[in-house]
């Protein structure tokens, strides 16, 4: 993984940049921008948003992200007990949108609105062709745009892994966070009848506001309730979007015999609460990983983004309409602290000013 200095030299970061330090705290550092490479444009970020899943695994003294504790062997595709892949300080992030402010040697128009999956940084560079491909269409807001590069494609990719099995009856999304509600909307746009499950009342209210049937894990046995209503064979597909292995086990309990659970969450550490001798074994459940780094064979990164844009423009996918608190980038420490209170804060965007 590149160091802060390597990122700066490549032009990936510049100006006000969020980084995490060895204490687990987040801060803003200012890095002078590197010279603009030929064939590239410089983008000034207007808005970035924090992932309330993956990015929180880097946060705090007990940060759980595997890259902080093991070394990733790319050749063997194995994590090994060795010096960790990531070293502090770490610049991270993957939800951003901004304006082209320097076209360099290219003919990309200055002022072009672009989206991408760059880090929480004020200035970054993109190849000219990428900037053209990643322009923000008219009709999408900055809050829509920050989710086109990566967040919305995660949901589109998750639904691709269902391979249309979810169309035959009710399907279930576990987790009413940003990823869960994006996945639920994409699945519904493809013809599914979707139930959304969570333990947090406030998030279930957001899901209900989007028109979904909901269930609270704090109030009912979800698997028993849904199978009691739809029968043992009623639910073919469930998406697990929380990153909790306890909830993954509940998704396994919920689907029919030889049903499919699409694991979308980023699971940390050992699999507590995962009872593989129970329904998983007796019902022959299939569990597939829909991690965005391993895109479904039927699609591509460009196709995922195009589908997300299509759904957002058609009104079938609410992105910027999902609740968020917006704070200046200088208040990033407050932003991360807020995300430890999921009943109060759904997600947080960072504003860089000067639109």
N, C-alpha and C positions, 0 to 999 in steps of 0.2 A: 504494500500500500504506500502511496506517495506521502512524503512528509509535507509539512506546511511550506517549507522553503521550495520544495519541488513543485507544489501546487502553484505557488506565487510565480516561480520562474516560467511555468507553462502558461500563465495567464488565467488559470482556473479560478483564482481568488484575487481580490484587490479591494482596496478601500476598507470600509467597515465589514468585518468578517467574524462570524460566530465561531468560537472554538471551545472545546472542552479540555480542561487541564487535569493534571494527575489527581487532584483532590476530588474529582467528579463534578466540580462546579463548571458552569458555563459563563463565558465572558465575551466581550467584543474587543477584538484587536484590530488595528489599522495597518494594512499592508500596502506599500506603494505598488501600483500596477506595473506589470512588466510591459516591455514594448509589444505592440500588436503584431503578431506574425502575418506574413503575406497570406492572402486568401482567407483571412478571418475578419470578423467584426467584433467590436467591443459592445457589450450589453450592460446597461445600468439597471440593476434590479429595482423594481417598484414594490414588489410584494413577494415574500416567501412564506411558507407555512411549515410548521413543525409536525412531523409524523408522530402521533401519540402512541405509536407502537414501537417500531424499530428504533427511532432516535432516543426514546426513553430508556432503551437498554444500555445506552452509553452514559446515562446520567446518574449522578450520586456516587457515594463512597462504595456502595455495593453493586456497581454496574455489572450486569450479567452478560453482556454481549460476548459471544464466544471468541471474537477476534481480539479481545482484550486479555484472553487467558490461554489461547492456544495459537499455533502457527498453521496457517492454511497452506498446504502443499498443492499448488495449482496443477503440477504434472500428474500427481496421483489422485487429485481431488479428495484429499483427506485432511482432517485436522489432526495435528500431531502435538505431543507434549514437548514444546520447545519455546524459545523466545516468542512472545506474542507477535502476531502480524502487525497490530497497530501500536504505535507509540505516541505518547502525549507530546505536545498538544495535538488535538484532532479537529480538523474542519470537516463538517458533515452537512447533510441535508439533501433533499431530492425533489422539493416542490417549489417552483419559482417561476416568475414571469417579469419581463421588463422591456425596455426600449433599446433599440440600436442607437448608440450615441457616436460611434466612430465606424465608418464603413471601410477605412483603410484603403487597400488597393482594389476593393470589390465594387460592384455596382448595386449592392444592397442599399435600399433607401434608409437614410438616417430618420429615426422616428418610428421605424417598423416595430410593431408590437410582437414580441416573441415569448414563447413558453419553453420550459425545459426542466431537466432534473439536475440542475447545478446546485451547488452548496449555498448555505446562507451567507451570501457575500454581496457587497454592493456592486462590484464590477467583475465580469467574467468575459471570456471570449468564446465564440462559436465559429466553426467553419461557415463560410458564406452559404453553402448549399444547405446546411442544417438550419441556418437562420431563415432561409426562404421556406423550407419545409415546415418549420415550426412557428409560422406566423399565427397570430391570434385572430380568428375570424371576427368580422363585425358581428355584433350580437352577443358576444361573450364578454363578461366583466373581468377585471383583474383577479377577483376571487374565483371565478370559473377557471381562468387561465392557469393559475398555479397548480391545478389538479389535472391538467391535460397531459403533462409530460410523463407522470408516473402513477399518481394516486388513482385516477380513473382507469388507466390501463390495468392496474392490479385487479380491479373488479371485473373488467371485461375478460381478462385472462382467466380469472377464477370461474367465470360462467362457461368459458370455452372448455374447461376441464370436465364439466358435467356432460359434455357430448350429447346434448339434447335430451338426456334421460329425465331432466326436471320438467319436461313438458307434459308428462303423462298424468300428473296429479299435483297435489300440494307439495311444495318444497319449503325448506326451512333454512333461515340464516341465523346462526348463533352469533350475537354481538351486534349491538345497535350503535357502534362507533362509526367514524367516517368510512372505513373500509367496508363494514357490514352493510351500511345503508346504501353505499354505492353499488355493492354487489347485488343487494336486493332489488334495486331499481333496474340494473342491467338485466337481471333474470326476468323480472316482470315485463320489461320491454320485449323480451324474447318469447313471451307467451306463458310464463309460469305464474301460478298462484302462490304467493310467497307469504309465509309467516315469519315474523322477526321475534327473536328471543333475547332477553337480557335480564340482568338482575337490578339494573338502575332504572327507577321509575321515570326520571326526567328524560332518559334516552328513549325509553319506550314511548313516551309522549311525542317525541320528535318523529319516531317511526310511524305512529298512528296518524300524525299530521301529514305524512306522505301517502297515507291511504293503505297502510299495511295492517293486517291482523297481528296482534302481539300477544306474547305470553311472558310472565315474569318467573324466572327461576327461583326467586325468593318466595313465591306464593304457591307454586304447583310443581309436581313431578312432570316435567315437560314431555318426556317420552311416553309416560302412561296417559297423559291427557290427550296428546295428539294421536296415539295409536287407539285410544278408546274412541276417539271421534272418527278417524279415517280407516281404522282396521290395521292389523299387523302388517299388511302389504301396501298400505296407502301411500307411504312417503318413500320415494325412490332416492332423493338427493338431499343432503344437508351440507351447507357451507359453514365451516368453523372459522370465525374471523376475530377471535379474542386473543389467541395465543396462550390460552389456559389449557393445560392437559386435562383438568377436571371437566372443562366444557367440551373438549374433544371427546371424552368418554361419553358425555351426554348426547352428543351428536351421533356417536356410534349406536347408542341405545335407541335412538329415535328412528333411524331409517329401517326399511324393510329387510327381509332376508336377502342377502347378496346385494344390498343397497350400496350406495356410494356416499362417502364423506369426503368432501374436498377441503383439505387443510390449507387455509389461507394464512393463518396466524403464524407469528414467529415465536416458537416455543423455546423457553429458556431452561437449561439445566435438565435434571432427570424428570421423568414423566410421572409426577405425583398424581394420584387419582385415576390413572389409566389402567383399567382392569381388563387385561387382554384375555383372561380366561372366561369372561362373562359373555356378553352379547357379541363382541368381536369374533370370538371363537365359534360360538354356537349358531350364529346367524351368517357367518361367512362374509363379514363386511369388508368392502374394499375402501382403503384410505389412500388417497393420492395427494401429493403435495403440489400446490399451485403457486409456488414462490415465483415472483416475477422475473428472476434471473434465469428461469427455466420455462420459457414460453411454450404454450401448447403447440404441438406439431402442426396444427391446422392454420396457424396464424403467424404474425410477425409483429415487431414493435410498431412499425408504421401503421399496420392494419388495426392494432389495438387503439392507437391514438386517433385514427380516423373514425373508428366506431364510437369512441367516447365523444368526439366532437359532433358527430351526427346525432347522437342521442341528446347531448346538451342543447344543441340548436333546435331540436324538435320539441323540447320541453319534457322529454321522457326521463331525463337525468338531471336532477338538481345537484349542482356542485357548489357554486358560490352561495346558493340559497340555504345550504346547511349552516347551522349556527357556528359562529366563531368570534372569539375576542381578537381584536387587532391592537397590537402594541408597537411602539417604535422599537427598532432593532436594538437600541441601547438598553431597553428594558428586558432583554432576553432572559436574564436570570429570573425575573418575575414571571415570564411566559412559561418557562419550564416548571417552576414551582406551581403555577396554576394547573398544569396538566396532571399533577398528582392528586387533584380533586375532581375526579371524573363526573361526579354528580352535579357539580357546579359549572364545569368548563368542558365543552364538547371538543373544541380544537382551538388552536391559536395561530394567527398569522402575524408576521413581522412586517412593518411598514418602513420603507427607506426614504420616503418623502420625495418632494420635487417632481410630481407627475407632469 
